[in-house]
Amino acid sequence: MDIVSNERRKLLANALDRLSTAFIALGVVGQALSLTPTSTSIFSVVVMTGWILGAVILHLIARRVLGGLRL
């Protein structure tokens, strides 16, 4: 039963890590591509920072999930 539990944890961690990558792709790259030199504002920087923070949090949760693997 430990093997099944470990595989489920790995799948969950991978899903969370892929979601964090999507946060970066949508939030940061999308915002960066829509920026022009005249449209740069503090709001767009705050939005990108929020997406980065969300991605980091999801990545750390995924690492914590992997920490629960059983031998």
All heavy atoms as a GROMACS GRO file, in nm:
protein
  532
    1MET      N    1   0.081  -0.120   0.000
    1MET     CA    2   0.000   0.000   0.000
    1MET      C    3   0.086   0.126   0.000
    1MET      O    4   0.042   0.229  -0.046
    1MET     CB    5  -0.091  -0.003   0.123
    1MET     CG    6  -0.204   0.091   0.116
    1MET     SD    7  -0.313   0.048  -0.018
    1MET     CE    8  -0.448   0.153   0.016
    2ASP      N    9   0.208   0.116   0.052
    2ASP     CA   10   0.296   0.233   0.053
    2ASP      C   11   0.334   0.277  -0.088
    2ASP      O   12   0.351   0.396  -0.112
    2ASP     CB   13   0.423   0.204   0.133
    2ASP     CG   14   0.396   0.199   0.282
    2ASP    OD1   15   0.297   0.260   0.325
    2ASP    OD2   16   0.475   0.135   0.354
    3ILE      N   17   0.346   0.182  -0.180
    3ILE     CA   18   0.382   0.216  -0.316
    3ILE      C   19   0.272   0.300  -0.381
    3ILE      O   20   0.299   0.401  -0.446
    3ILE     CB   21   0.410   0.089  -0.398
    3ILE    CG1   22   0.534   0.018  -0.344
    3ILE    CG2   23   0.429   0.123  -0.545
    3ILE    CD1   24   0.559  -0.117  -0.405
    4VAL      N   25   0.148   0.260  -0.359
    4VAL     CA   26   0.035   0.335  -0.415
    4VAL      C   27   0.028   0.475  -0.354
    4VAL      O   28   0.008   0.574  -0.423
    4VAL     CB   29  -0.097   0.258  -0.392
    4VAL    CG1   30  -0.216   0.342  -0.434
    4VAL    CG2   31  -0.096   0.126  -0.465
    5SER      N   32   0.048   0.484  -0.224
    5SER     CA   33   0.046   0.613  -0.156
    5SER      C   34   0.157   0.705  -0.207
    5SER      O   35   0.135   0.824  -0.230
    5SER     CB   36   0.060   0.593  -0.005
    5SER     OG   37   0.065   0.716   0.061
    6ASN      N   38   0.275   0.648  -0.227
    6ASN     CA   39   0.387   0.727  -0.279
    6ASN      C   40   0.358   0.778  -0.420
    6ASN      O   41   0.388   0.894  -0.452
    6ASN     CB   42   0.515   0.643  -0.280
    6ASN     CG   43   0.578   0.632  -0.144
    6ASN    OD1   44   0.544   0.706  -0.052
    6ASN    ND2   45   0.670   0.539  -0.130
    7GLU      N   46   0.302   0.693  -0.503
    7GLU     CA   47   0.272   0.734  -0.641
    7GLU      C   48   0.166   0.843  -0.643
    7GLU      O   49   0.174   0.937  -0.723
    7GLU     CB   50   0.229   0.615  -0.725
    7GLU     CG   51   0.342   0.518  -0.756
    7GLU     CD   52   0.460   0.583  -0.826
    7GLU    OE1   53   0.438   0.662  -0.919
    7GLU    OE2   54   0.573   0.554  -0.786
    8ARG      N   55   0.068   0.834  -0.556
    8ARG     CA   56  -0.034   0.939  -0.548
    8ARG      C   57   0.026   1.071  -0.503
    8ARG      O   58  -0.009   1.178  -0.552
    8ARG     CB   59  -0.147   0.897  -0.454
    8ARG     CG   60  -0.235   0.792  -0.514
    8ARG     CD   61  -0.348   0.756  -0.422
    8ARG     NE   62  -0.435   0.658  -0.487
    8ARG     CZ   63  -0.519   0.582  -0.421
    8ARG    NH1   64  -0.530   0.591  -0.290
    8ARG    NH2   65  -0.594   0.496  -0.486
    9ARG      N   66   0.118   1.064  -0.408
    9ARG     CA   67   0.186   1.186  -0.362
    9ARG      C   68   0.269   1.247  -0.475
    9ARG      O   69   0.273   1.369  -0.492
    9ARG     CB   70   0.274   1.157  -0.242
    9ARG     CG   71   0.199   1.142  -0.114
    9ARG     CD   72   0.296   1.134   0.003
    9ARG     NE   73   0.224   1.137   0.128
    9ARG     CZ   74   0.188   1.248   0.191
    9ARG    NH1   75   0.218   1.364   0.139
    9ARG    NH2   76   0.123   1.243   0.304
   10LYS      N   77   0.337   1.163  -0.550
   10LYS     CA   78   0.417   1.213  -0.662
   10LYS      C   79   0.328   1.280  -0.767
   10LYS      O   80   0.364   1.386  -0.821
   10LYS     CB   81   0.495   1.100  -0.726
   10LYS     CG   82   0.609   1.047  -0.643
   10LYS     CD   83   0.677   0.935  -0.719
   10LYS     CE   84   0.768   0.853  -0.633
   10LYS     NZ   85   0.827   0.740  -0.706
   11LEU      N   86   0.214   1.218  -0.797
   11LEU     CA   87   0.121   1.277  -0.894
   11LEU      C   88   0.069   1.412  -0.845
   11LEU      O   89   0.059   1.508  -0.923
   11LEU     CB   90   0.005   1.182  -0.921
   11LEU     CG   91   0.036   1.062  -1.008
   11LEU    CD1   92  -0.082   0.966  -1.010
   11LEU    CD2   93   0.070   1.106  -1.148
   12LEU      N   94   0.035   1.421  -0.718
   12LEU     CA   95  -0.013   1.547  -0.662
   12LEU      C   96   0.095   1.655  -0.668
   12LEU      O   97   0.070   1.768  -0.707
   12LEU     CB   98  -0.061   1.527  -0.518
   12LEU     CG   99  -0.106   1.653  -0.444
   12LEU    CD1  100  -0.224   1.717  -0.516
   12LEU    CD2  101  -0.140   1.620  -0.300
   13ALA      N  102   0.217   1.617  -0.631
   13ALA     CA  103   0.328   1.713  -0.634
   13ALA      C  104   0.355   1.759  -0.777
   13ALA      O  105   0.379   1.878  -0.800
   13ALA     CB  106   0.453   1.650  -0.574
   14ASN      N  107   0.349   1.668  -0.873
   14ASN     CA  108   0.370   1.706  -1.012
   14ASN      C  109   0.260   1.799  -1.062
   14ASN      O  110   0.288   1.895  -1.134
   14ASN     CB  111   0.377   1.583  -1.102
   14ASN     CG  112   0.512   1.514  -1.094
   14ASN    OD1  113   0.613   1.579  -1.076
   14ASN    ND2  114   0.511   1.383  -1.104
   15ALA      N  115   0.137   1.772  -1.024
   15ALA     CA  116   0.026   1.858  -1.065
   15ALA      C  117   0.042   1.999  -1.006
   15ALA      O  118   0.020   2.099  -1.076
   15ALA     CB  119  -0.107   1.798  -1.022
   16LEU      N  120   0.081   2.008  -0.881
   16LEU     CA  121   0.101   2.138  -0.819
   16LEU      C  122   0.217   2.214  -0.885
   16LEU      O  123   0.209   2.335  -0.906
   16LEU     CB  124   0.127   2.123  -0.670
   16LEU     CG  125   0.007   2.082  -0.586
   16LEU    CD1  126   0.051   2.045  -0.444
   16LEU    CD2  127  -0.096   2.191  -0.583
   17ASP      N  128   0.322   2.141  -0.919
   17ASP     CA  129   0.436   2.206  -0.983
   17ASP      C  130   0.400   2.253  -1.124
   17ASP      O  131   0.442   2.361  -1.166
   17ASP     CB  132   0.556   2.112  -0.985
   17ASP     CG  133   0.685   2.187  -1.005
   17ASP    OD1  134   0.704   2.292  -0.940
   17ASP    OD2  135   0.767   2.143  -1.087
   18ARG      N  136   0.322   2.175  -1.197
   18ARG     CA  137   0.276   2.220  -1.330
   18ARG      C  138   0.186   2.341  -1.318
   18ARG      O  139   0.192   2.432  -1.402
   18ARG     CB  140   0.204   2.106  -1.402
   18ARG     CG  141   0.298   2.000  -1.456
   18ARG     CD  142   0.228   1.902  -1.546
   18ARG     NE  143   0.114   1.837  -1.484
   18ARG     CZ  144   0.120   1.723  -1.417
   18ARG    NH1  145   0.235   1.662  -1.401
   18ARG    NH2  146   0.012   1.670  -1.365
   19LEU      N  147   0.103   2.345  -1.214
   19LEU     CA  148   0.018   2.461  -1.193
   19LEU      C  149   0.102   2.585  -1.162
   19LEU      O  150   0.071   2.694  -1.211
   19LEU     CB  151  -0.081   2.433  -1.079
   19LEU     CG  152  -0.185   2.540  -1.051
   19LEU    CD1  153  -0.272   2.564  -1.173
   19LEU    CD2  154  -0.270   2.499  -0.932
   20SER      N  155   0.208   2.568  -1.086
   20SER     CA  156   0.295   2.683  -1.058
   20SER      C  157   0.364   2.732  -1.186
   20SER      O  158   0.381   2.853  -1.205
   20SER     CB  159   0.399   2.648  -0.951
   20SER     OG  160   0.499   2.562  -1.001
   21THR      N  161   0.398   2.640  -1.276
   21THR     CA  162   0.455   2.680  -1.404
   21THR      C  163   0.353   2.757  -1.488
   21THR      O  164   0.386   2.855  -1.554
   21THR     CB  165   0.505   2.556  -1.481
   21THR    OG1  166   0.599   2.487  -1.399
   21THR    CG2  167   0.568   2.594  -1.612
   22ALA      N  168   0.228   2.713  -1.482
   22ALA     CA  169   0.122   2.785  -1.554
   22ALA      C  170   0.102   2.925  -1.496
   22ALA      O  171   0.074   3.019  -1.571
   22ALA     CB  172  -0.008   2.705  -1.548
   23PHE      N  173   0.114   2.939  -1.365
   23PHE     CA  174   0.106   3.072  -1.303
   23PHE      C  175   0.211   3.164  -1.361
   23PHE      O  176   0.183   3.279  -1.393
   23PHE     CB  177   0.124   3.061  -1.152
   23PHE     CG  178  -0.003   3.044  -1.074
   23PHE    CD1  179  -0.102   2.958  -1.117
   23PHE    CD2  180  -0.021   3.112  -0.956
   23PHE    CE1  181  -0.218   2.942  -1.046
   23PHE    CE2  182  -0.137   3.097  -0.882
   23PHE     CZ  183  -0.236   3.010  -0.927
   24ILE      N  184   0.332   3.114  -1.376
   24ILE     CA  185   0.441   3.195  -1.433
   24ILE      C  186   0.409   3.229  -1.578
   24ILE      O  187   0.422   3.345  -1.620
   24ILE     CB  188   0.576   3.121  -1.423
   24ILE    CG1  189   0.618   3.103  -1.278
   24ILE    CG2  190   0.684   3.193  -1.502
   24ILE    CD1  191   0.655   3.230  -1.207
   25ALA      N  192   0.365   3.130  -1.653
   25ALA     CA  193   0.339   3.152  -1.796
   25ALA      C  194   0.227   3.254  -1.816
   25ALA      O  195   0.241   3.347  -1.896
   25ALA     CB  196   0.304   3.021  -1.864
   26LEU      N  197   0.119   3.238  -1.746
   26LEU     CA  198   0.005   3.327  -1.765
   26LEU      C  199   0.026   3.464  -1.700
   26LEU      O  200   0.000   3.567  -1.760
   26LEU     CB  201  -0.123   3.264  -1.708
   26LEU     CG  202  -0.176   3.145  -1.784
   26LEU    CD1  203  -0.292   3.083  -1.709
   26LEU    CD2  204  -0.218   3.186  -1.923
   27GLY      N  205   0.071   3.461  -1.577
   27GLY     CA  206   0.079   3.585  -1.502
   27GLY      C  207   0.196   3.673  -1.538
   27GLY      O  208   0.182   3.795  -1.551
   28VAL      N  209   0.311   3.616  -1.554
   28VAL     CA  210   0.431   3.696  -1.575
   28VAL      C  211   0.458   3.718  -1.724
   28VAL      O  212   0.471   3.832  -1.769
   28VAL     CB  213   0.552   3.631  -1.506
   28VAL    CG1  214   0.678   3.709  -1.534
   28VAL    CG2  215   0.527   3.623  -1.356
   29VAL      N  216   0.463   3.609  -1.798
   29VAL     CA  217   0.493   3.623  -1.941
   29VAL      C  218   0.380   3.699  -2.011
   29VAL      O  219   0.405   3.786  -2.094
   29VAL     CB  220   0.518   3.485  -2.006
   29VAL    CG1  221   0.538   3.497  -2.155
   29VAL    CG2  222   0.637   3.417  -1.941
   30GLY      N  223   0.255   3.666  -1.976
   30GLY     CA  224   0.142   3.736  -2.035
   30GLY      C  225   0.144   3.885  -2.005
   30GLY      O  226   0.122   3.968  -2.093
   31GLN      N  227   0.173   3.920  -1.882
   31GLN     CA  228   0.182   4.061  -1.844
   31GLN      C  229   0.300   4.128  -1.914
   31GLN      O  230   0.290   4.242  -1.959
   31GLN     CB  231   0.199   4.075  -1.693
   31GLN     CG  232   0.074   4.048  -1.614
   31GLN     CD  233  -0.026   4.161  -1.626
   31GLN    OE1  234   0.010   4.276  -1.640
   31GLN    NE2  235  -0.152   4.125  -1.623
   32ALA      N  236   0.412   4.060  -1.920
   32ALA     CA  237   0.532   4.119  -1.982
   32ALA      C  238   0.510   4.144  -2.131
   32ALA      O  239   0.556   4.245  -2.185
   32ALA     CB  240   0.652   4.029  -1.960
   33LEU      N  241   0.439   4.054  -2.197
   33LEU     CA  242   0.415   4.074  -2.340
   33LEU      C  243   0.317   4.187  -2.367
   33LEU      O  244   0.320   4.247  -2.473
   33LEU     CB  245   0.364   3.944  -2.403
   33LEU     CG  246   0.465   3.830  -2.411
   33LEU    CD1  247   0.400   3.705  -2.468
   33LEU    CD2  248   0.585   3.870  -2.496
   34SER      N  249   0.231   4.214  -2.270
   34SER     CA  250   0.134   4.321  -2.291
   34SER      C  251   0.187   4.459  -2.252
   34SER      O  252   0.120   4.559  -2.274
   34SER     CB  253   0.006   4.292  -2.213
   34SER     OG  254   0.029   4.305  -2.075
   35LEU      N  255   0.305   4.461  -2.192
   35LEU     CA  256   0.362   4.589  -2.150
   35LEU      C  257   0.427   4.662  -2.267
   35LEU      O  258   0.494   4.602  -2.350
   35LEU     CB  259   0.466   4.568  -2.040
   35LEU     CG  260   0.416   4.521  -1.906
   35LEU    CD1  261   0.535   4.500  -1.813
   35LEU    CD2  262   0.320   4.619  -1.845
   36THR      N  263   0.408   4.789  -2.270
   36THR     CA  264   0.480   4.877  -2.362
   36THR      C  265   0.547   4.983  -2.276
   36THR      O  266   0.509   5.003  -2.160
   36THR     CB  267   0.384   4.943  -2.463
   36THR    OG1  268   0.289   5.021  -2.393
   36THR    CG2  269   0.314   4.839  -2.549
   37PRO      N  270   0.645   5.052  -2.328
   37PRO     CA  271   0.714   5.152  -2.245
   37PRO      C  272   0.620   5.258  -2.187
   37PRO      O  273   0.644   5.309  -2.079
   37PRO     CB  274   0.815   5.214  -2.340
   37PRO     CG  275   0.840   5.110  -2.442
   37PRO     CD  276   0.711   5.035  -2.457
   38THR      N  277   0.512   5.287  -2.256
   38THR     CA  278   0.420   5.390  -2.205
   38THR      C  279   0.314   5.334  -2.113
   38THR      O  280   0.250   5.409  -2.040
   38THR     CB  281   0.351   5.462  -2.322
   38THR    OG1  282   0.279   5.366  -2.399
   38THR    CG2  283   0.452   5.534  -2.408
   39SER      N  284   0.294   5.200  -2.115
   39SER     CA  285   0.187   5.142  -2.033
   39SER      C  286   0.237   5.082  -1.902
   39SER      O  287   0.159   5.024  -1.828
   39SER     CB  288   0.113   5.035  -2.112
   39SER     OG  289   0.195   4.920  -2.126
   40THR      N  290   0.365   5.093  -1.876
   40THR     CA  291   0.419   5.037  -1.752
   40THR      C  292   0.365   5.115  -1.633
   40THR      O  293   0.375   5.236  -1.626
   40THR     CB  294   0.572   5.043  -1.753
   40THR    OG1  295   0.621   4.980  -1.870
   40THR    CG2  296   0.628   4.974  -1.630
   41SER      N  297   0.306   5.041  -1.541
   41SER     CA  298   0.252   5.104  -1.422
   41SER      C  299   0.285   5.019  -1.300
   41SER      O  300   0.324   4.903  -1.312
   41SER     CB  301   0.100   5.122  -1.433
   41SER     OG  302   0.038   4.996  -1.430
   42ILE      N  303   0.267   5.077  -1.185
   42ILE     CA  304   0.293   5.004  -1.061
   42ILE      C  305   0.195   4.889  -1.045
   42ILE      O  306   0.230   4.784  -0.992
   42ILE     CB  307   0.291   5.100  -0.939
   42ILE    CG1  308   0.344   5.030  -0.813
   42ILE    CG2  309   0.152   5.151  -0.913
   42ILE    CD1  310   0.491   5.006  -0.816
   43PHE      N  311   0.075   4.905  -1.098
   43PHE     CA  312  -0.026   4.799  -1.088
   43PHE      C  313   0.020   4.673  -1.162
   43PHE      O  314   0.007   4.563  -1.112
   43PHE     CB  315  -0.161   4.847  -1.143
   43PHE     CG  316  -0.266   4.740  -1.140
   43PHE    CD1  317  -0.323   4.701  -1.019
   43PHE    CD2  318  -0.308   4.679  -1.256
   43PHE    CE1  319  -0.419   4.602  -1.016
   43PHE    CE2  320  -0.403   4.580  -1.254
   43PHE     CZ  321  -0.460   4.542  -1.133
   44SER      N  322   0.076   4.688  -1.282
   44SER     CA  323   0.120   4.571  -1.358
   44SER      C  324   0.238   4.502  -1.289
   44SER      O  325   0.248   4.379  -1.292
   44SER     CB  326   0.156   4.610  -1.501
   44SER     OG  327   0.259   4.705  -1.502
   45VAL      N  328   0.322   4.578  -1.225
   45VAL     CA  329   0.433   4.518  -1.150
   45VAL      C  330   0.380   4.443  -1.029
   45VAL      O  331   0.426   4.332  -0.998
   45VAL     CB  332   0.535   4.627  -1.108
   45VAL    CG1  333   0.641   4.570  -1.017
   45VAL    CG2  334   0.597   4.692  -1.231
   46VAL      N  335   0.281   4.498  -0.961
   46VAL     CA  336   0.220   4.430  -0.846
   46VAL      C  337   0.151   4.302  -0.890
   46VAL      O  338   0.160   4.198  -0.822
   46VAL     CB  339   0.122   4.525  -0.773
   46VAL    CG1  340   0.040   4.451  -0.671
   46VAL    CG2  341   0.198   4.640  -0.709
   47VAL      N  342   0.084   4.306  -1.004
   47VAL     CA  343   0.017   4.185  -1.055
   47VAL      C  344   0.119   4.077  -1.086
   47VAL      O  345   0.099   3.960  -1.048
   47VAL     CB  346  -0.068   4.220  -1.179
   47VAL    CG1  347  -0.115   4.094  -1.250
   47VAL    CG2  348  -0.187   4.305  -1.141
   48MET      N  349   0.228   4.111  -1.153
   48MET     CA  350   0.332   4.012  -1.182
   48MET      C  351   0.393   3.956  -1.054
   48MET      O  352   0.418   3.837  -1.044
   48MET     CB  353   0.441   4.073  -1.270
   48MET     CG  354   0.401   4.084  -1.413
   48MET     SD  355   0.539   4.116  -1.523
   48MET     CE  356   0.574   4.286  -1.487
   49THR      N  357   0.414   4.041  -0.956
   49THR     CA  358   0.468   3.995  -0.828
   49THR      C  359   0.372   3.898  -0.760
   49THR      O  360   0.414   3.798  -0.702
   49THR     CB  361   0.496   4.116  -0.736
   49THR    OG1  362   0.584   4.206  -0.804
   49THR    CG2  363   0.559   4.072  -0.606
   50GLY      N  364   0.244   3.925  -0.770
   50GLY     CA  365   0.144   3.834  -0.713
   50GLY      C  366   0.145   3.698  -0.780
   50GLY      O  367   0.136   3.594  -0.713
   51TRP      N  368   0.157   3.696  -0.912
   51TRP     CA  369   0.164   3.568  -0.982
   51TRP      C  370   0.291   3.491  -0.946
   51TRP      O  371   0.287   3.369  -0.928
   51TRP     CB  372   0.160   3.591  -1.134
   51TRP     CG  373   0.023   3.618  -1.186
   51TRP    CD1  374  -0.026   3.739  -1.224
   51TRP    CD2  375  -0.083   3.524  -1.208
   51TRP    NE1  376  -0.156   3.725  -1.266
   51TRP    CE2  377  -0.193   3.595  -1.259
   51TRP    CE3  378  -0.094   3.388  -1.189
   51TRP    CZ2  379  -0.313   3.533  -1.291
   51TRP    CZ3  380  -0.214   3.325  -1.222
   51TRP    CH2  381  -0.321   3.397  -1.272
   52ILE      N  382   0.403   3.562  -0.934
   52ILE     CA  383   0.528   3.496  -0.895
   52ILE      C  384   0.515   3.439  -0.754
   52ILE      O  385   0.556   3.326  -0.727
   52ILE     CB  386   0.647   3.593  -0.905
   52ILE    CG1  387   0.674   3.626  -1.052
   52ILE    CG2  388   0.771   3.536  -0.839
   52ILE    CD1  389   0.775   3.737  -1.071
   53LEU      N  390   0.459   3.516  -0.663
   53LEU     CA  391   0.441   3.469  -0.526
   53LEU      C  392   0.351   3.346  -0.522
   53LEU      O  393   0.380   3.249  -0.451
   53LEU     CB  394   0.383   3.581  -0.440
   53LEU     CG  395   0.364   3.549  -0.292
   53LEU    CD1  396   0.497   3.520  -0.226
   53LEU    CD2  397   0.294   3.665  -0.223
   54GLY      N  398   0.244   3.348  -0.599
   54GLY     CA  399   0.156   3.231  -0.606
   54GLY      C  400   0.228   3.109  -0.658
   54GLY      O  401   0.210   2.997  -0.608
   55ALA      N  402   0.312   3.127  -0.760
   55ALA     CA  403   0.388   3.015  -0.817
   55ALA      C  404   0.486   2.959  -0.715
   55ALA      O  405   0.501   2.837  -0.702
   55ALA     CB  406   0.460   3.059  -0.942
   56VAL      N  407   0.553   3.046  -0.642
   56VAL     CA  408   0.649   3.001  -0.540
   56VAL      C  409   0.577   2.923  -0.430
   56VAL      O  410   0.624   2.817  -0.386
   56VAL     CB  411   0.728   3.120  -0.483
   56VAL    CG1  412   0.806   3.081  -0.359
   56VAL    CG2  413   0.820   3.178  -0.589
   57ILE      N  414   0.462   2.972  -0.387
   57ILE     CA  415   0.386   2.903  -0.282
   57ILE      C  416   0.343   2.765  -0.329
   57ILE      O  417   0.356   2.666  -0.256
   57ILE     CB  418   0.267   2.989  -0.238
   57ILE    CG1  419   0.315   3.110  -0.159
   57ILE    CG2  420   0.167   2.907  -0.155
   57ILE    CD1  421   0.208   3.214  -0.131
   58LEU      N  422   0.293   2.755  -0.452
   58LEU     CA  423   0.253   2.624  -0.504
   58LEU      C  424   0.372   2.530  -0.514
   58LEU      O  425   0.361   2.411  -0.484
   58LEU     CB  426   0.187   2.640  -0.641
   58LEU     CG  427   0.045   2.692  -0.640
   58LEU    CD1  428   0.000   2.724  -0.782
   58LEU    CD2  429  -0.049   2.590  -0.579
   59HIS      N  430   0.486   2.581  -0.556
   59HIS     CA  431   0.605   2.498  -0.566
   59HIS      C  432   0.649   2.448  -0.428
   59HIS      O  433   0.685   2.331  -0.412
   59HIS     CB  434   0.719   2.577  -0.632
   59HIS     CG  435   0.844   2.498  -0.648
   59HIS    ND1  436   0.859   2.399  -0.742
   59HIS    CD2  437   0.960   2.503  -0.579
   59HIS    CE1  438   0.979   2.346  -0.730
   59HIS    NE2  439   1.042   2.407  -0.633
   60LEU      N  440   0.642   2.534  -0.328
   60LEU     CA  441   0.680   2.492  -0.193
   60LEU      C  442   0.583   2.390  -0.136
   60LEU      O  443   0.623   2.297  -0.065
   60LEU     CB  444   0.690   2.614  -0.102
   60LEU     CG  445   0.806   2.710  -0.134
   60LEU    CD1  446   0.799   2.833  -0.045
   60LEU    CD2  447   0.939   2.641  -0.122
   61ILE      N  448   0.455   2.404  -0.168
   61ILE     CA  449   0.357   2.304  -0.125
   61ILE      C  450   0.388   2.170  -0.190
   61ILE      O  451   0.379   2.064  -0.125
   61ILE     CB  452   0.213   2.351  -0.157
   61ILE    CG1  453   0.175   2.469  -0.068
   61ILE    CG2  454   0.113   2.237  -0.138
   61ILE    CD1  455   0.045   2.536  -0.108
   62ALA      N  456   0.424   2.172  -0.318
   62ALA     CA  457   0.459   2.047  -0.388
   62ALA      C  458   0.580   1.981  -0.322
   62ALA      O  459   0.583   1.859  -0.306
   62ALA     CB  460   0.487   2.075  -0.535
   63ARG      N  461   0.678   2.061  -0.284
   63ARG     CA  462   0.795   2.004  -0.215
   63ARG      C  463   0.756   1.942  -0.082
   63ARG      O  464   0.808   1.838  -0.041
   63ARG     CB  465   0.902   2.111  -0.195
   63ARG     CG  466   0.972   2.149  -0.323
   63ARG     CD  467   1.078   2.253  -0.296
   63ARG     NE  468   1.170   2.205  -0.194
   63ARG     CZ  469   1.300   2.186  -0.214
   63ARG    NH1  470   1.350   2.211  -0.331
   63ARG    NH2  471   1.376   2.144  -0.117
   64ARG      N  472   0.664   2.008  -0.012
   64ARG     CA  473   0.619   1.955   0.117
   64ARG      C  474   0.544   1.823   0.099
   64ARG      O  475   0.557   1.731   0.180
   64ARG     CB  476   0.533   2.058   0.188
   64ARG     CG  477   0.498   2.018   0.327
   64ARG     CD  478   0.444   2.136   0.404
   64ARG     NE  479   0.429   2.098   0.542
   64ARG     CZ  480   0.500   2.147   0.640
   64ARG    NH1  481   0.592   2.237   0.614
   64ARG    NH2  482   0.481   2.109   0.764
   65VAL      N  483   0.465   1.814  -0.007
   65VAL     CA  484   0.394   1.689  -0.036
   65VAL      C  485   0.494   1.577  -0.060
   65VAL      O  486   0.476   1.465  -0.011
   65VAL     CB  487   0.301   1.708  -0.159
   65VAL    CG1  488   0.253   1.573  -0.212
   65VAL    CG2  489   0.183   1.796  -0.123
   66LEU      N  490   0.600   1.605  -0.134
   66LEU     CA  491   0.702   1.503  -0.158
   66LEU      C  492   0.777   1.463  -0.032
   66LEU      O  493   0.829   1.353  -0.022
   66LEU     CB  494   0.802   1.552  -0.262
   66LEU     CG  495   0.754   1.550  -0.406
   66LEU    CD1  496   0.862   1.605  -0.498
   66LEU    CD2  497   0.716   1.410  -0.450
   67GLY      N  498   0.781   1.553   0.066
   67GLY     CA  499   0.847   1.520   0.192
   67GLY      C  500   0.775   1.412   0.270
   67GLY      O  501   0.832   1.350   0.358
   68GLY      N  502   0.650   1.384   0.236
   68GLY     CA  503   0.573   1.281   0.306
   68GLY      C  504   0.582   1.144   0.244
   68GLY      O  505   0.505   1.054   0.281
   69LEU      N  506   0.676   1.124   0.151
   69LEU     CA  507   0.692   0.991   0.091
   69LEU      C  508   0.737   0.890   0.196
   69LEU      O  509   0.815   0.920   0.285
   69LEU     CB  510   0.794   0.995  -0.023
   69LEU     CG  511   0.752   1.070  -0.148
   69LEU    CD1  512   0.866   1.072  -0.248
   69LEU    CD2  513   0.628   1.010  -0.210
   70ARG      N  514   0.684   0.769   0.183
   70ARG     CA  515   0.719   0.661   0.277
   70ARG      C  516   0.819   0.567   0.213
   70ARG      O  517   0.814   0.539   0.094
   70ARG     CB  518   0.593   0.583   0.314
   70ARG     CG  519   0.490   0.667   0.381
   70ARG     CD  520   0.368   0.586   0.412
   70ARG     NE  521   0.260   0.677   0.451
   70ARG     CZ  522   0.134   0.648   0.436
   70ARG    NH1  523   0.096   0.535   0.383
   70ARG    NH2  524   0.043   0.735   0.473
   71LEU      N  525   0.908   0.517   0.295
   71LEU     CA  526   1.009   0.423   0.245
   71LEU      C  527   0.960   0.282   0.248
   71LEU      O  528   0.879   0.237   0.313
   71LEU     CB  529   1.138   0.435   0.328
   71LEU     CG  530   1.204   0.573   0.321
   71LEU    CD1  531   1.324   0.574   0.414
   71LEU    CD2  532   1.247   0.604   0.180
   0.00000   0.00000   0.00000
